[in-house]
Amino acid sequence: MSKKLTISSIKQAKGVKSLVMITAYDALFSQLVSESADMILVGDSLNMSFAGKSDTISATLDQMIYHTNAVCLGAPNNFVICDMPFGTYINKDRALDNAIKVFQQTKADCVKIEGGQDKADVIAHLTANGIAVCGHIGLLPQSVRSEGGYKVKGKTEEQRASIIADAKAVEKAGAFCMVIEGTKADVAKEVAEAVSIPVIGIGAGADVDGQVLVFSDMLGLFEAFTPKFVKKYLDGATLVKNAVKEYADEVATKAFPAEEHTY
Ligand code: KIV
């Protein structure tokens, strides 16, 4: 079993190895991904792929704490990131109270916060108080309603400059790494070059310091929609449906349980 990464080994990985981040929401899947993942993200995307909601907005801190505990139990030797849900870090005091709750009630190694220059004071306050922070810039899923959808970032010169300023602000505030989501690849590349901490991409091209995918997307389990940036490494939904159909057929015909499944 490989050694658990630390904040400093993650920072040192920049330029040396491409970091592998994947989401998980429970002990079962965190154990399954633990061997190959450098970092496991308990993303608020669980509100969609686990809880069935249409966006991440209604995820709660208690929900995140519950799932983070399960993930940490399944993958005790992995670096675990707990996503701070919408509304839990609207100012630095609220953010610190909520992040302390995450740290006291789970074994998460850090929290993740969406935002750039506008969240620099929050990130600085958390890091000054012993809470490690992973930033999240570019497309911010928690802004989906205020922005009227998921819009790819970095298409204009103004956006490019703003994203690079966001990355610099997040680094200056003390974050040890950041996610960049849904951003033009050339801009994401510039971001990765502009900061000295790892920049982990999702829908941001290959020229960054690592990649993150939502496990249910990359395993082909989430069928509602598939963003362009997702590669399905497994047709999980078809495999599961076929297996359940086979089980149902065998229950109907009484082929299951067979002799070897019977006491
Ligand atoms: O919630 C999540 O899973 C995330 C990833 C999309 C980076 O924030």
py3Dmol code that shows the C-alpha trace and the ligand (Angstrom):
import py3Dmol

protein = """\
ATOM      1  CA  MET A   1       0.000   0.000   0.000  1.00  0.00           C
ATOM      2  CA  SER A   2       1.492   3.363  -0.989  1.00  0.00           C
ATOM      3  CA  LYS A   3       2.086   6.077   1.601  1.00  0.00           C
ATOM      4  CA  LYS A   4      -0.639   8.652   2.182  1.00  0.00           C
ATOM      5  CA  LEU A   5       0.118  11.969   0.477  1.00  0.00           C
ATOM      6  CA  THR A   6       0.549  15.069   2.591  1.00  0.00           C
ATOM      7  CA  ILE A   7       0.104  18.747   1.832  1.00  0.00           C
ATOM      8  CA  SER A   8       3.841  19.081   1.201  1.00  0.00           C
ATOM      9  CA  SER A   9       4.128  15.962  -0.979  1.00  0.00           C
ATOM     10  CA  ILE A  10       1.178  17.213  -3.055  1.00  0.00           C
ATOM     11  CA  LYS A  11       2.870  20.594  -3.503  1.00  0.00           C
ATOM     12  CA  GLN A  12       6.151  18.904  -4.398  1.00  0.00           C
ATOM     13  CA  ALA A  13       4.430  16.812  -7.056  1.00  0.00           C
ATOM     14  CA  LYS A  14       4.084  19.867  -9.292  1.00  0.00           C
ATOM     15  CA  GLY A  15       6.219  19.351 -12.365  1.00  0.00           C
ATOM     16  CA  VAL A  16       7.195  15.859 -11.175  1.00  0.00           C
ATOM     17  CA  LYS A  17       4.057  13.742 -11.507  1.00  0.00           C
ATOM     18  CA  SER A  18       0.515  14.246 -12.717  1.00  0.00           C
ATOM     19  CA  LEU A  19      -1.811  13.988  -9.722  1.00  0.00           C
ATOM     20  CA  VAL A  20      -4.836  11.674  -9.805  1.00  0.00           C
ATOM     21  CA  MET A  21      -7.951  12.916  -8.049  1.00  0.00           C
ATOM     22  CA  ILE A  22     -11.309  11.153  -8.149  1.00  0.00           C
ATOM     23  CA  THR A  23     -14.541  11.659  -6.267  1.00  0.00           C
ATOM     24  CA  ALA A  24     -16.108   9.107  -3.943  1.00  0.00           C
ATOM     25  CA  TYR A  25     -19.053   9.424  -1.627  1.00  0.00           C
ATOM     26  CA  ASP A  26     -19.029   6.211   0.377  1.00  0.00           C
ATOM     27  CA  ALA A  27     -16.752   3.616   1.934  1.00  0.00           C
ATOM     28  CA  LEU A  28     -17.395   1.016  -0.761  1.00  0.00           C
ATOM     29  CA  PHE A  29     -16.231   3.162  -3.655  1.00  0.00           C
ATOM     30  CA  SER A  30     -13.498   4.983  -1.743  1.00  0.00           C
ATOM     31  CA  GLN A  31     -11.958   1.603  -1.025  1.00  0.00           C
ATOM     32  CA  LEU A  32     -12.239   0.656  -4.697  1.00  0.00           C
ATOM     33  CA  VAL A  33     -10.522   3.845  -5.920  1.00  0.00           C
ATOM     34  CA  SER A  34      -8.016   4.074  -3.087  1.00  0.00           C
ATOM     35  CA  GLU A  35      -5.181   2.158  -4.772  1.00  0.00           C
ATOM     36  CA  SER A  36      -5.000   4.414  -7.812  1.00  0.00           C
ATOM     37  CA  ALA A  37      -6.084   7.803  -6.467  1.00  0.00           C
ATOM     38  CA  ASP A  38      -3.653  10.291  -4.955  1.00  0.00           C
ATOM     39  CA  MET A  39      -6.534  12.332  -3.590  1.00  0.00           C
ATOM     40  CA  ILE A  40     -10.183  11.461  -3.033  1.00  0.00           C
ATOM     41  CA  LEU A  41     -12.645  14.319  -3.325  1.00  0.00           C
ATOM     42  CA  VAL A  42     -15.924  14.087  -1.445  1.00  0.00           C
ATOM     43  CA  GLY A  43     -17.475  16.506  -3.907  1.00  0.00           C
ATOM     44  CA  ASP A  44     -20.804  18.222  -3.449  1.00  0.00           C
ATOM     45  CA  SER A  45     -21.538  16.610  -6.833  1.00  0.00           C
ATOM     46  CA  LEU A  46     -22.862  13.847  -4.576  1.00  0.00           C
ATOM     47  CA  ASN A  47     -26.016  15.933  -4.399  1.00  0.00           C
ATOM     48  CA  MET A  48     -26.560  15.037  -8.067  1.00  0.00           C
ATOM     49  CA  SER A  49     -25.148  11.577  -8.626  1.00  0.00           C
ATOM     50  CA  PHE A  50     -25.908  10.223  -5.140  1.00  0.00           C
ATOM     51  CA  ALA A  51     -28.954  12.225  -4.009  1.00  0.00           C
ATOM     52  CA  GLY A  52     -30.558  12.680  -7.441  1.00  0.00           C
ATOM     53  CA  LYS A  53     -30.855  16.480  -7.329  1.00  0.00           C
ATOM     54  CA  SER A  54     -30.440  18.600 -10.454  1.00  0.00           C
ATOM     55  CA  ASP A  55     -27.523  20.671  -9.100  1.00  0.00           C
ATOM     56  CA  THR A  56     -25.206  20.918  -6.095  1.00  0.00           C
ATOM     57  CA  ILE A  57     -26.889  23.887  -4.429  1.00  0.00           C
ATOM     58  CA  SER A  58     -28.923  22.047  -1.797  1.00  0.00           C
ATOM     59  CA  ALA A  59     -26.074  19.907  -0.455  1.00  0.00           C
ATOM     60  CA  THR A  60     -25.681  20.505   3.280  1.00  0.00           C
ATOM     61  CA  LEU A  61     -22.672  20.514   5.569  1.00  0.00           C
ATOM     62  CA  ASP A  62     -24.084  17.580   7.554  1.00  0.00           C
ATOM     63  CA  GLN A  63     -24.485  15.620   4.327  1.00  0.00           C
ATOM     64  CA  MET A  64     -20.846  16.365   3.404  1.00  0.00           C
ATOM     65  CA  ILE A  65     -19.685  15.319   6.878  1.00  0.00           C
ATOM     66  CA  TYR A  66     -21.658  12.068   6.713  1.00  0.00           C
ATOM     67  CA  HIS A  67     -20.197  11.125   3.323  1.00  0.00           C
ATOM     68  CA  THR A  68     -16.670  12.271   4.238  1.00  0.00           C
ATOM     69  CA  ASN A  69     -16.710   9.979   7.264  1.00  0.00           C
ATOM     70  CA  ALA A  70     -17.740   7.042   5.091  1.00  0.00           C
ATOM     71  CA  VAL A  71     -15.024   7.843   2.522  1.00  0.00           C
ATOM     72  CA  CYS A  72     -12.332   8.149   5.215  1.00  0.00           C
ATOM     73  CA  LEU A  73     -13.357   4.791   6.677  1.00  0.00           C
ATOM     74  CA  GLY A  74     -13.103   3.107   3.273  1.00  0.00           C
ATOM     75  CA  ALA A  75      -9.810   4.772   2.344  1.00  0.00           C
ATOM     76  CA  PRO A  76      -7.904   5.482   5.565  1.00  0.00           C
ATOM     77  CA  ASN A  77      -4.599   5.848   3.710  1.00  0.00           C
ATOM     78  CA  ASN A  78      -5.729   8.373   1.126  1.00  0.00           C
ATOM     79  CA  PHE A  79      -5.675  12.151   1.192  1.00  0.00           C
ATOM     80  CA  VAL A  80      -9.350  13.165   1.467  1.00  0.00           C
ATOM     81  CA  ILE A  81     -10.854  16.508   0.468  1.00  0.00           C
ATOM     82  CA  CYS A  82     -14.251  17.599   1.794  1.00  0.00           C
ATOM     83  CA  ASP A  83     -16.111  20.037  -0.452  1.00  0.00           C
ATOM     84  CA  MET A  84     -17.656  22.972   1.407  1.00  0.00           C
ATOM     85  CA  PRO A  85     -21.235  23.197   0.135  1.00  0.00           C
ATOM     86  CA  PHE A  86     -23.072  26.274  -1.116  1.00  0.00           C
ATOM     87  CA  GLY A  87     -23.684  28.931   1.542  1.00  0.00           C
ATOM     88  CA  THR A  88     -21.264  27.527   4.130  1.00  0.00           C
ATOM     89  CA  TYR A  89     -18.392  29.954   3.429  1.00  0.00           C
ATOM     90  CA  ILE A  90     -20.127  33.219   2.569  1.00  0.00           C
ATOM     91  CA  ASN A  91     -17.831  35.099   4.940  1.00  0.00           C
ATOM     92  CA  LYS A  92     -14.649  34.205   6.769  1.00  0.00           C
ATOM     93  CA  ASP A  93     -16.211  33.654  10.203  1.00  0.00           C
ATOM     94  CA  ARG A  94     -18.931  31.389   8.891  1.00  0.00           C
ATOM     95  CA  ALA A  95     -16.356  29.557   6.793  1.00  0.00           C
ATOM     96  CA  LEU A  96     -14.086  28.973   9.771  1.00  0.00           C
ATOM     97  CA  ASP A  97     -16.930  27.731  12.003  1.00  0.00           C
ATOM     98  CA  ASN A  98     -18.048  25.313   9.297  1.00  0.00           C
ATOM     99  CA  ALA A  99     -14.559  24.150   8.356  1.00  0.00           C
ATOM    100  CA  ILE A 100     -13.758  23.523  12.026  1.00  0.00           C
ATOM    101  CA  LYS A 101     -16.915  21.385  12.173  1.00  0.00           C
ATOM    102  CA  VAL A 102     -15.634  19.379   9.180  1.00  0.00           C
ATOM    103  CA  PHE A 103     -12.207  18.941  10.769  1.00  0.00           C
ATOM    104  CA  GLN A 104     -13.591  17.984  14.185  1.00  0.00           C
ATOM    105  CA  GLN A 105     -16.231  15.578  12.910  1.00  0.00           C
ATOM    106  CA  THR A 106     -14.280  13.887  10.087  1.00  0.00           C
ATOM    107  CA  LYS A 107     -10.741  12.905   9.178  1.00  0.00           C
ATOM    108  CA  ALA A 108     -10.727  15.081   6.041  1.00  0.00           C
ATOM    109  CA  ASP A 109      -7.270  16.423   5.233  1.00  0.00           C
ATOM    110  CA  CYS A 110      -8.543  19.670   3.762  1.00  0.00           C
ATOM    111  CA  VAL A 111     -11.623  21.471   2.535  1.00  0.00           C
ATOM    112  CA  LYS A 112     -12.371  22.744  -0.983  1.00  0.00           C
ATOM    113  CA  ILE A 113     -13.844  26.156  -1.706  1.00  0.00           C
ATOM    114  CA  GLU A 114     -15.201  27.548  -4.973  1.00  0.00           C
ATOM    115  CA  GLY A 115     -14.057  31.050  -5.913  1.00  0.00           C
ATOM    116  CA  GLY A 116     -10.995  33.137  -6.665  1.00  0.00           C
ATOM    117  CA  GLN A 117     -10.217  36.746  -5.786  1.00  0.00           C
ATOM    118  CA  ASP A 118     -13.623  37.034  -4.102  1.00  0.00           C
ATOM    119  CA  LYS A 119     -12.783  34.177  -1.718  1.00  0.00           C
ATOM    120  CA  ALA A 120      -9.141  35.069  -0.974  1.00  0.00           C
ATOM    121  CA  ASP A 121     -10.000  36.468   2.471  1.00  0.00           C
ATOM    122  CA  VAL A 122     -11.889  33.279   3.368  1.00  0.00           C
ATOM    123  CA  ILE A 123      -9.035  31.025   2.205  1.00  0.00           C
ATOM    124  CA  ALA A 124      -6.476  33.151   4.089  1.00  0.00           C
ATOM    125  CA  HIS A 125      -8.570  32.988   7.274  1.00  0.00           C
ATOM    126  CA  LEU A 126      -8.939  29.198   7.089  1.00  0.00           C
ATOM    127  CA  THR A 127      -5.274  28.537   6.345  1.00  0.00           C
ATOM    128  CA  ALA A 128      -4.219  30.932   9.112  1.00  0.00           C
ATOM    129  CA  ASN A 129      -6.309  28.823  11.477  1.00  0.00           C
ATOM    130  CA  GLY A 130      -4.938  25.422  10.569  1.00  0.00           C
ATOM    131  CA  ILE A 131      -7.420  24.370   7.883  1.00  0.00           C
ATOM    132  CA  ALA A 132      -5.771  23.356   4.608  1.00  0.00           C
ATOM    133  CA  VAL A 133      -7.642  24.606   1.544  1.00  0.00           C
ATOM    134  CA  CYS A 134      -7.919  23.335  -2.015  1.00  0.00           C
ATOM    135  CA  GLY A 135      -9.197  26.156  -4.242  1.00  0.00           C
ATOM    136  CA  HIS A 136     -11.629  25.768  -7.145  1.00  0.00           C
ATOM    137  CA  ILE A 137     -11.621  28.265 -10.013  1.00  0.00           C
ATOM    138  CA  GLY A 138     -12.956  28.520 -13.573  1.00  0.00           C
ATOM    139  CA  LEU A 139     -16.455  27.107 -13.951  1.00  0.00           C
ATOM    140  CA  LEU A 140     -18.029  27.079 -10.486  1.00  0.00           C
ATOM    141  CA  PRO A 141     -20.936  24.615 -10.233  1.00  0.00           C
ATOM    142  CA  GLN A 142     -22.296  26.413  -7.153  1.00  0.00           C
ATOM    143  CA  SER A 143     -22.868  29.479  -9.386  1.00  0.00           C
ATOM    144  CA  VAL A 144     -25.044  27.527 -11.832  1.00  0.00           C
ATOM    145  CA  ARG A 145     -28.266  29.327 -10.921  1.00  0.00           C
ATOM    146  CA  SER A 146     -26.805  32.833 -10.770  1.00  0.00           C
ATOM    147  CA  GLU A 147     -25.066  32.266 -14.114  1.00  0.00           C
ATOM    148  CA  GLY A 148     -28.033  30.521 -15.749  1.00  0.00           C
ATOM    149  CA  GLY A 149     -26.181  27.301 -16.591  1.00  0.00           C
ATOM    150  CA  TYR A 150     -22.744  25.742 -16.801  1.00  0.00           C
ATOM    151  CA  LYS A 151     -20.652  28.032 -19.006  1.00  0.00           C
ATOM    152  CA  VAL A 152     -17.136  27.191 -20.180  1.00  0.00           C
ATOM    153  CA  LYS A 153     -14.697  29.881 -18.980  1.00  0.00           C
ATOM    154  CA  GLY A 154     -11.697  31.561 -20.557  1.00  0.00           C
ATOM    155  CA  LYS A 155     -13.324  32.366 -23.888  1.00  0.00           C
ATOM    156  CA  THR A 156     -12.655  36.102 -23.723  1.00  0.00           C
ATOM    157  CA  GLU A 157      -9.546  38.096 -22.864  1.00  0.00           C
ATOM    158  CA  GLU A 158     -11.366  39.530 -19.850  1.00  0.00           C
ATOM    159  CA  GLN A 159     -12.183  36.047 -18.547  1.00  0.00           C
ATOM    160  CA  ARG A 160      -8.623  34.850 -19.194  1.00  0.00           C
ATOM    161  CA  ALA A 161      -7.152  37.696 -17.158  1.00  0.00           C
ATOM    162  CA  SER A 162      -9.698  37.204 -14.389  1.00  0.00           C
ATOM    163  CA  ILE A 163      -9.028  33.444 -14.110  1.00  0.00           C
ATOM    164  CA  ILE A 164      -5.286  33.997 -13.902  1.00  0.00           C
ATOM    165  CA  ALA A 165      -5.843  36.665 -11.241  1.00  0.00           C
ATOM    166  CA  ASP A 166      -8.102  34.187  -9.401  1.00  0.00           C
ATOM    167  CA  ALA A 167      -5.400  31.512  -9.442  1.00  0.00           C
ATOM    168  CA  LYS A 168      -2.775  33.928  -8.129  1.00  0.00           C
ATOM    169  CA  ALA A 169      -5.132  35.161  -5.402  1.00  0.00           C
ATOM    170  CA  VAL A 170      -5.956  31.598  -4.315  1.00  0.00           C
ATOM    171  CA  GLU A 171      -2.267  30.711  -4.124  1.00  0.00           C
ATOM    172  CA  LYS A 172      -1.370  33.942  -2.281  1.00  0.00           C
ATOM    173  CA  ALA A 173      -4.159  33.282   0.236  1.00  0.00           C
ATOM    174  CA  GLY A 174      -2.459  30.015   1.197  1.00  0.00           C
ATOM    175  CA  ALA A 175      -4.234  27.242  -0.727  1.00  0.00           C
ATOM    176  CA  PHE A 176      -1.950  24.248  -1.317  1.00  0.00           C
ATOM    177  CA  CYS A 177      -3.560  23.257  -4.615  1.00  0.00           C
ATOM    178  CA  MET A 178      -6.582  24.143  -6.709  1.00  0.00           C
ATOM    179  CA  VAL A 179      -9.081  22.614  -9.092  1.00  0.00           C
ATOM    180  CA  ILE A 180      -9.741  24.388 -12.383  1.00  0.00           C
ATOM    181  CA  GLU A 181     -13.017  23.379 -14.005  1.00  0.00           C
ATOM    182  CA  GLY A 182     -14.623  23.914 -17.406  1.00  0.00           C
ATOM    183  CA  THR A 183     -11.957  26.252 -18.762  1.00  0.00           C
ATOM    184  CA  LYS A 184     -10.364  26.591 -22.203  1.00  0.00           C
ATOM    185  CA  ALA A 185      -7.245  24.453 -22.258  1.00  0.00           C
ATOM    186  CA  ASP A 186      -4.861  27.262 -23.239  1.00  0.00           C
ATOM    187  CA  VAL A 187      -6.030  29.380 -20.317  1.00  0.00           C
ATOM    188  CA  ALA A 188      -5.760  26.449 -17.887  1.00  0.00           C
ATOM    189  CA  LYS A 189      -2.204  25.892 -19.133  1.00  0.00           C
ATOM    190  CA  GLU A 190      -1.375  29.540 -18.413  1.00  0.00           C
ATOM    191  CA  VAL A 191      -2.885  29.174 -14.947  1.00  0.00           C
ATOM    192  CA  ALA A 192      -0.751  26.115 -14.197  1.00  0.00           C
ATOM    193  CA  GLU A 193       2.325  28.060 -15.317  1.00  0.00           C
ATOM    194  CA  ALA A 194       1.378  31.150 -13.329  1.00  0.00           C
ATOM    195  CA  VAL A 195       1.275  29.500  -9.895  1.00  0.00           C
ATOM    196  CA  SER A 196       3.642  27.252  -7.991  1.00  0.00           C
ATOM    197  CA  ILE A 197       0.975  24.983  -6.473  1.00  0.00           C
ATOM    198  CA  PRO A 198      -0.633  22.054  -8.341  1.00  0.00           C
ATOM    199  CA  VAL A 199      -3.583  22.892 -10.580  1.00  0.00           C
ATOM    200  CA  ILE A 200      -5.920  19.928 -11.035  1.00  0.00           C
ATOM    201  CA  GLY A 201      -8.091  20.073 -14.136  1.00  0.00           C
ATOM    202  CA  ILE A 202     -11.584  18.883 -14.952  1.00  0.00           C
ATOM    203  CA  GLY A 203     -12.677  19.880 -18.425  1.00  0.00           C
ATOM    204  CA  ALA A 204      -9.557  22.048 -18.627  1.00  0.00           C
ATOM    205  CA  GLY A 205      -7.289  20.124 -20.986  1.00  0.00           C
ATOM    206  CA  ALA A 206      -4.110  18.161 -20.428  1.00  0.00           C
ATOM    207  CA  ASP A 207      -1.593  20.914 -19.666  1.00  0.00           C
ATOM    208  CA  VAL A 208      -2.244  21.112 -15.945  1.00  0.00           C
ATOM    209  CA  ASP A 209      -0.762  19.291 -12.950  1.00  0.00           C
ATOM    210  CA  GLY A 210      -3.345  16.523 -12.585  1.00  0.00           C
ATOM    211  CA  GLN A 211      -6.917  15.546 -13.357  1.00  0.00           C
ATOM    212  CA  VAL A 212     -10.106  14.970 -11.403  1.00  0.00           C
ATOM    213  CA  LEU A 213     -13.223  13.136 -12.540  1.00  0.00           C
ATOM    214  CA  VAL A 214     -16.476  12.271 -10.811  1.00  0.00           C
ATOM    215  CA  PHE A 215     -16.360   8.503 -10.241  1.00  0.00           C
ATOM    216  CA  SER A 216     -19.912   7.874 -11.426  1.00  0.00           C
ATOM    217  CA  ASP A 217     -19.158   9.718 -14.688  1.00  0.00           C
ATOM    218  CA  MET A 218     -15.895   7.908 -15.452  1.00  0.00           C
ATOM    219  CA  LEU A 219     -17.406   4.532 -14.579  1.00  0.00           C
ATOM    220  CA  GLY A 220     -20.407   5.220 -16.817  1.00  0.00           C
ATOM    221  CA  LEU A 221     -22.866   4.891 -13.946  1.00  0.00           C
ATOM    222  CA  PHE A 222     -24.420   8.368 -14.207  1.00  0.00           C
ATOM    223  CA  GLU A 223     -26.711   8.414 -17.226  1.00  0.00           C
ATOM    224  CA  ALA A 224     -28.604  11.709 -16.953  1.00  0.00           C
ATOM    225  CA  PHE A 225     -26.011  13.569 -19.059  1.00  0.00           C
ATOM    226  CA  THR A 226     -22.349  13.220 -20.015  1.00  0.00           C
ATOM    227  CA  PRO A 227     -20.250  16.370 -20.303  1.00  0.00           C
ATOM    228  CA  LYS A 228     -17.783  16.526 -23.245  1.00  0.00           C
ATOM    229  CA  PHE A 229     -14.783  16.296 -20.906  1.00  0.00           C
ATOM    230  CA  VAL A 230     -15.817  12.947 -19.400  1.00  0.00           C
ATOM    231  CA  LYS A 231     -14.179   9.767 -20.605  1.00  0.00           C
ATOM    232  CA  LYS A 232     -16.131   6.652 -19.661  1.00  0.00           C
ATOM    233  CA  TYR A 233     -13.626   3.988 -18.628  1.00  0.00           C
ATOM    234  CA  LEU A 234     -16.434   1.498 -18.010  1.00  0.00           C
ATOM    235  CA  ASP A 235     -19.994   1.085 -19.236  1.00  0.00           C
ATOM    236  CA  GLY A 236     -21.062   0.696 -15.623  1.00  0.00           C
ATOM    237  CA  ALA A 237     -24.763   1.377 -16.132  1.00  0.00           C
ATOM    238  CA  THR A 238     -25.117  -1.362 -18.749  1.00  0.00           C
ATOM    239  CA  LEU A 239     -23.109  -3.835 -16.670  1.00  0.00           C
ATOM    240  CA  VAL A 240     -25.207  -3.162 -13.570  1.00  0.00           C
ATOM    241  CA  LYS A 241     -28.511  -3.301 -15.462  1.00  0.00           C
ATOM    242  CA  ASN A 242     -27.555  -6.551 -17.177  1.00  0.00           C
ATOM    243  CA  ALA A 243     -26.495  -8.122 -13.883  1.00  0.00           C
ATOM    244  CA  VAL A 244     -29.716  -7.070 -12.140  1.00  0.00           C
ATOM    245  CA  LYS A 245     -31.777  -8.348 -15.105  1.00  0.00           C
ATOM    246  CA  GLU A 246     -29.978 -11.696 -14.929  1.00  0.00           C
ATOM    247  CA  TYR A 247     -30.691 -11.858 -11.192  1.00  0.00           C
ATOM    248  CA  ALA A 248     -34.356 -10.950 -11.755  1.00  0.00           C
ATOM    249  CA  ASP A 249     -34.694 -13.603 -14.474  1.00  0.00           C
ATOM    250  CA  GLU A 250     -33.113 -16.231 -12.221  1.00  0.00           C
ATOM    251  CA  VAL A 251     -35.406 -15.307  -9.330  1.00  0.00           C
ATOM    252  CA  ALA A 252     -38.389 -15.607 -11.692  1.00  0.00           C
ATOM    253  CA  THR A 253     -37.295 -19.015 -12.974  1.00  0.00           C
ATOM    254  CA  LYS A 254     -36.043 -20.135  -9.545  1.00  0.00           C
ATOM    255  CA  ALA A 255     -32.565 -20.736 -11.009  1.00  0.00           C
ATOM    256  CA  PHE A 256     -31.330 -18.672  -8.042  1.00  0.00           C
ATOM    257  CA  PRO A 257     -30.589 -19.636  -5.328  1.00  0.00           C
ATOM    258  CA  ALA A 258     -28.858 -22.796  -6.491  1.00  0.00           C
ATOM    259  CA  GLU A 259     -27.612 -25.624  -4.295  1.00  0.00           C
ATOM    260  CA  GLU A 260     -24.294 -23.838  -3.566  1.00  0.00           C
ATOM    261  CA  HIS A 261     -26.108 -20.756  -2.243  1.00  0.00           C
ATOM    262  CA  THR A 262     -28.282 -22.776   0.094  1.00  0.00           C
ATOM    263  CA  TYR A 263     -27.630 -23.757   3.763  1.00  0.00           C
TER     264      TYR A 263
END
"""
ligand_1 = """\
8
KIV
O -18.185 18.340 -6.500
C -17.330 17.863 -7.260
O -17.327 16.667 -7.566
C -16.310 18.763 -7.772
C -15.546 18.289 -8.962
C -16.376 18.478 -10.174
C -14.228 18.944 -9.062
O -16.159 19.842 -7.307
"""
view = py3Dmol.view(width=600, height=400)
view.addModel(protein, "pdb")
view.setStyle({"model": 0}, {"cartoon": {"style": "trace"}})
view.addModel(ligand_1, "xyz")
view.setStyle({"model": 1}, {"stick": {}})
view.zoomTo()
view.show()
